[in-house]
């Protein structure tokens, strides 16, 4: 219709010229006598394409706007807002907006949904720069593009809510691993760490929680469709479908309440968590050398004084956060001596967080948790296995640093560790996990399987203080507690330091940018959950089913087209 004119003549016959019209010169110029240009030359096709794109944009604008609103709603489901029911609403909305659409249309809807979602979720990166927020949000939204296409493809299959839920798991599976080891922030499970879905983590980990949330949301979408059909006179059949969809959504949502969350302790240990605080939030939180170390040493010495005067009971062990020593204690004697003074004062083992120079590779450092004993000094250690790309190391440093000078603020690359964080700290066998590693299923799972009786999250959130990022990370600790049936102790330089019981309840907490000490008795457990025993199997199974459903949808679509073509013949 656009950019072409037809003569209306039968195929294979030349056009005739009405008598009495002077057309010879006009035909040579490619114009009609009245000056209208019916040419279909390449240069004249562009306006047609522009008009088609403009018409497409106008047609898709309402759907795009609704997808963006749904993405914003999903962002509000996560901390610091914590409106978890919005995760169901957002999933239902995306299911409705991609229902019956082509894969390309679903892909665009997925992008319109994903970009605002990640912009809200990751706005704490503005400390680094708003371009970092935008860049990472776009990169993560590309995975939701594939999700949207998959939802559109499978929306014509029977049992579409199940395939939709599997595709959500597949999308998170991919984001957890790609690229550079992945970035699993924003999983549906992390928005539901205090909801009826949470206990499901003890059965199948975070992937099962995501599956249940997505399934309930997709069933709510089916309920909305059935209600719409009732409104248009669908009759008793539509009513039955509405009740079925709503009943199934309610059953999935409440199923977690029937899951037992074991919390019985095999033993207990008294711990003290020291939050020394920093000079200032942001990229320059370190301040002058030795400041952060001195803060943690001083707070520990105050604790020792309180113990001597019987104001608080003596702990069995003390936990310092990631980067609590801002200087390598093995390279700087003053840092070593200051740690030694604090450990001697309290008289129990202290888990110290420090950056340690690589012994054989200049320019590389280890991000370590070191067990420091009052009698024998530094001993066993754990090195962070999953450094953060572009934050703790720079991929393709030589090439990218020439283009993005900001990477020069990461002067040295963190070298990854090669073993789990199982450490004997005093009387306790603890599993050390450092900072963002709490978001990765396999790292925490391997640590528990190695024999950890409780988990310690050493973290440094000073860069992102008062941005919502510490709350998001604490939510992950709550989910891990339920998933593994372990107490989780979060030690942060500037907050939020907290103690989480095995049922996911936060029992102790220190506010951000406050120097303080948490003293608590935590349970030590040897029993493992079903999620520990089966590991990543549910995630792989659900992700594969999601991908296979897309293949089935493509095959079914081809068969329908072939059948239609035969019917037309």
N, C-alpha and C positions, 0 to 999 in steps of 0.2 A: 504493500500500500504506500510505503514511504519511498521516495527517490526513484520510482519507476512509473511509466505510463504504458498502458497496453492499448493496442489498436482495436482489439475486439475482432480481428479477422481470423478466419480459420487457419490452422497451422499449415504452413507450406505454401500459402498463396500470397502474392505481393499485395501491398496496400494500393488502393486505387485513389486517384486524385479527382475530387469533384470538378466538373467542368466550370469554366469561367473564373477559376481562381488562379492568381499569379503566384506559383509556388516554386518555380525553378530556382531563383536566387535564394529564396528563404531556405529551401532544402539544402542548398550548397552551404549555407551558413549554419545549418542545424537549428534554425528558428522557425517558428510559425509566423504567418503574416501579421498577427497581432502582437508579436514580440515575445510570446511565451516560450520558454526554453524547455523542451521535453527531453533534453539529452540525459543519458545515464552514464556519462563519462565518470571516471574515478573521482575527479574533483568535486562532482556534484553529489556523491553518495554520503559524504561526511555530514551535511546538515540532516540527512535522514537518520543517520545513526545517532546524532545528538538529540534529535526529537524523540527517538525511541528510548534512549537512556533517560531523558527528562521525564517521559511518560512512565517509565519503569520506576524512577525515583519517587514520583508522586504517588504511584500505586503502592509502593512498598513503605512509604513514610510512616503511616500509622503502625504497621507491624514492627518496623524498626524502632520506633519510639517506645512501643510497649516492651520490646525486648530489652532496651536500655533501662527502662524502669525496673524490670524484673532483675536485671543484673545488679542494679543499685540495691534492690531489696536483699539480694543474696549477700552483698557486702555488709549490710547492716545485721545479718544473722551472726556474724563473727564478732569476737571481742575487738574493741572495747565496748561495743554496743550490746552484743550478746542476745539479740532477738531471734533465738534459734527457730521458732515457728516459721519465720520468713524463709528459711531454707526450703521448707515444703512448698510454700507459695511460689517461690522462684522456680523450682523444678517443675511444678505443675504448669506455670506460665510458659516456660520454654517448650514443654511437651505440646501444649496447645498451639503455640506459634509455629511449630515445625510440622504439625500434623497435616498429612496429605500434600506436603510440598515436595518439590524436586530437590535433589541433593544440593544443587547450586544455591537454591533459595534458602535451604536449611543452613548451609554454610554461612551465608551472609547474616542470617538471623543469629547464628551462634557467635559470630564476631560482634554483632551489635549488643549481645548479651554479655559476652566475656570481657570486653574492654572496660566498660564502666565498673563491672564487678571487681576486676583486679586494680583499677585505679583507686577504688575505695579501700580495698583490702591492703594494698601495698603503699598507701600514701605516706607511711612512716619513712620510706626511702627518700622523702624530700630533703632530709638532712644531708644526704649526698648530693642531691640535685633533682629538680622536677623532671629533667630529661631522663634520669635513671628510672623514676617512677613510670614515665611514659614508655620507655624502651622495654623494660621488663614486663609491663602490663600487656603491651602488644605481643611480645614473644609468648607469654602465657595464654593470651587470647587465641592464638593460632591453634592451640590444642582444642579449644572450645569450637573453633570453626569445624574441625573434623567431627566433634561431637554433634554439632547441629546438622551436619550432612548425614551422619549416621541415624539420628533421630528421625529425620525426614524420610530416609530410605525405609526404615523399619516400621514407620507409622501405618503402613498398609498391611502389615502382617498380623495374623491372629496372635493374641498374647503380647501386644505391643508394650505394656508396662514393664514386663520382665526384661525384654530386650533393651528398653530404655535404661533400666537400672544397671544392666550389665555394661552398657556403653559408658555410663558415668564412671564405673569402676575402671574400664579400659582407658578412659581419658586420664584419670588420676594415675593409673599405672605408668602411662607414658610420661606424664609430667614429673613423676617421681624419679625418672631415670635419664631423661633427655632434656637438653644437651648437657655436657660436662657433669654428669652425675645427677642431673635433675634438680627441681625446686618444688617440693610438694606442698608448699603453702596453699591454703585455700581448699583443702579437701573437705567435702561435706561432713566427714566425721569430726573434723576439728571445730565445726560450728555446733556440734551436738555433744559436748562433753558434760552437760548437766541436764540432759533431756531423757525421756523414756527410752530413747535408742541407745544410750550409753552402755548399759550392761551387755549388749550384744558384742562389745569389744572383747569380752572374756571368752567368747566362742570363736570368733573369726577375725579379731583384730579390727583395725580401722577400716579395711576394705568391706567387711560385713556391715559395719555401721553405715558407710556410704551407700552400699547396696540397699539397705532397708530404707534409708531416708529417700533415696531416688525412687524406689518402688512405691513408697507411700505417696510421694508427690505425683508420680505418673498415674497412679490410681485415682488421685483427686482430680487430675485432668480428665480422666475417663468419666468421672462422676459429673464434672461440669458439662461435658458433651451430652451425657444422657439427660441432664436437666434441661439443656437447651432444646433437645428433641421433644421433651415433655411439653415445653412451652409452645412448641409448634404443633402439638397434637400427636405426640408419639404413642399415646395410649398406655395400657397396662405393661406392655413389653418394655417401654422406656422407663417406667417406674421401677420395674424389677431390676433393670440394668443399673439404674441410679443407686438403688439400695445395695446391690451387690458390690459396686465399686466403692461406695462409702464404707460398707462393712469390712471389705478387705483392707482398705486404707487404715481404718481404725485398728484392725487386728494387727497389721504390720507395725503400726506406731506403738502399740502397747505390748508387743511380744517381748520386748526387752525386760519388762517388769517381772516376767516369769523366770528370768535367768538368774540363778544364784551367783552372787559375787562373794567368793570366799575371802574372809579377812582374818581368820583365826591365826594368832601368832604362834610360831614354834619357839620363839625367843624374842627378847627385846634388847635394845641398846639405847643409851642416853647420848644424844648428839647435841652439839652446839653449832649453829650456822652463823658465821660472822659476815655482816655486810658493812664494809669499811667506808663506802661512799667515795665519790670522786670530786674533783674541784668544780667541774662544770659539765653539763651535758653537751652532746654534739661530737663533731669530728675531732675536736681537740680536748677530749676528756682527760687525757693523760696528765696534763699540767706539768709541773716541774718533776724531774726524775726523783724517784723514791717516795713521792707523795702518796700514791695509792698503796704501796707496800707499807708505809708507815701508818696509814689509816687502819689497815687490817691488823697490823702488829699491836697498835695502841688499843684497839677494841678488844683484842684477845687478852692483853695484859689487864684491862679493866675487868674482863670476865674472871681472870685468875684472882684478882683482888676480891671480887664478890664471892668466889668459891672459898677463899681463905677466911672470910668473915661470915661464912655460912648464910649468905644472902640468897645464893642459888646452889643447887646440888652440882657436884663435880661431874662433868661429862666424861664419857668413855672415849670420845674422839671429837675433833673439831674439823669443820669443813670451811675452807676458804673458796672463793669463786675463781672462775677463769680470769687470768691476767691480774690476780691479786698481787703478784710481784711484777712490777713493770720493768724490772731489769733481770737479766739472766743471772741467777744466784751463783752459777758456776763460773761466770766470767767477771762478776763484780763482787769482791769480798764484802763490801759494805751491805749489799743485799743479802748475801749468805748469813752474815752475822746478825742482821736485823731479824731474819726469820728464826734463826737459832735462839735469839733472846726471847721471842714470843713463845716459841714451842717449849723452851725450858720453863718459862713462867707458868704455863698452864699444866705442864707435866703429863700430857697425853699426846698421842699421834695427831698430827694435823695434815689434812689433805690440802696441799698448796697448788694454786694455779700459776703457771709461769711460762714465759716464752724462753726456750732454750736453743742456743745456736747449734746447728747441725755440726757434728764433729768432723765430717769429711767433705761436706759440700758447702763452700762459702756462698753466702747469699740466701741460704735456706735456714728456716727455724722450725722447731717443734713447738706445737701448742700442747702443753703437758699438764697433767695432774700428777703431783709428786707426793708420795707418802713420806712425811718428815717425822721421824721418831725422836722423842726427847733424849734417848740414850744412844742411838746409833746414827742419827742424822738422816739425810735423804736416802730413800731406798727405792722400792718399786714405783713404777710410773706408768701412766697411760698417755699415749699420743693421739690426738684427734685424727680420726681416720678420714674424715670428709671435710677438708677445708672448703670454704665458700669461694667459688670462682668470682673474680673481679673484686672481691673483698679481702680475701686472705691469700690469694694468688692470682696472677694475671695470665690467662691463656694467650699464647702468641704475643708475649710481652714485647719482644723487639719490634714487631710490626705495629701493634696497636698503640704503644706508648708514643710513637711518632705522630699519631693522629689525635689521640685523646690524652692530653697532658695530665689529666686528673689521675691517671693510673700511676703517676710518679709518687703519689701519696701512699702507694703500697710498695715501699722500697725493697721488701724481701718477700719471697714466696714461702708459704707454709708447706712443710714436707709432711705427707700423710703417714699415719701410723699403720702398722700391719697386724695388730692384734686387738682383741676386745679389751674393755676397761675393767676386767675383774681384778679387784685389789683387796688385799687384807689390810684393813685400817683398824688397828687395835683389835678388839674382840669380834669385829664385824667383817663379813665378806660382802663388799659393796661393788656395785656395777657403776663405773664412772662413764658418763656420756657428756660431751662438751658442746654446749650452746645449740646451734641449729641441728645437730645430730639427733635431737629428740624428735624431729619431724620425719626421720627416715626409719621405716619399719624394721628393716633388716639389721641395722646397727643395734637398736634396743633389744630386738629379739635375740640376736646372737649373744649379747651380754648376759641376758637372763639365762639362756640355755647353757652358758659357761659356768653358771653356779651362783650368780648374784642373788643375795637374799633381800636386798633393798637397792634402789637406784638413786644415784646422785647426778643432778644436772648442774655442772659448773658452767656458768654463763657470764658474759659481760654485755649488758644491754645499755651501757652508758651513752653510746652513740645515739641510740634511739629512745632516750628517756622522754617520757610524757608524750609519746606519739601513738600509743596503743600497741606497739610491737611487744613489749613485755607481757601484756595481758594475753596476747595471742599465743605466746610461747608457754605461759603458765597453763593455758587451756590444753595444750598438747601434753603437758605433764599429767594433768588430770586424767586424760584418756589413757595414757600409758599405765597409770596406776591400776585402773580397772582391767586393762588388757592383760597385764602380767600378774595381777594380784600382789603387787609390791607397793610398799611405801615409797614415795618419790620425794627427795629432798632437793629443792632448787636453791642454789647459792649464787647470788648475783652481786656484782661489785656495787651497783647503785640501786638495785631492786628490779623486779620484785623477788625477794627471797621468800621461800615458803616451804611448808611441810604439807604433803598431800597423803592422806590415808589410803590404804588399798582399795577403798570403795569410791575413790575420787573426790572425797571431801577435803577441802583446804582447812587444816586445823590451826596453823600458825602462819603469820604473814608479816613482813616488814614493808612499809610503804616505800615508794621510790625516793631516792635522794635523801635518805635518812641513815645515819650510822646507828647500827643496832645489832643485837645478838638474839637469835631464837634458840631457846633451850627446850628440848622435847624428848620424850621417850618414844621411839618408833618400833613397830613390829618387824621382826625378821622372819621371813617365810621361805620354806623349802618346796612347798607344793606348787606345781605348775598348773596353769590354766589350759583349757583345750586349745586356745589360740597359740600358746607356747608350743604345744606338741605338734600341731599341724602346720605351723609356720605360714609361708606365703602361698600355700596351695589354694585357699579360697580366692585370693586375688587373681592368680593365674587362671583358674577355672572360669571365674566370672568374666574376666577380660576376654578370654578365648571365645566364650559363648557370645559375647557382644559382637566380636568381629565376625564370627560365623553367621550371626543373624543378618549382618549387612550383606554378606555373600548370598544368603538365601533370598534376601529382598531383591538383589540385582537379578538373580535367576528367575524369580517369580515375575518381575517386571518384564523381562524379555519374553517369557512365555505368554504373558497377557498381550504384548504387542504383536507377537506372531499370530495369536488366535484372532485378534482384531483384524489383522491384515487378511487372513484367510476368509474371515467373515465378509469383508468388503468385496473380495473377489467373487 
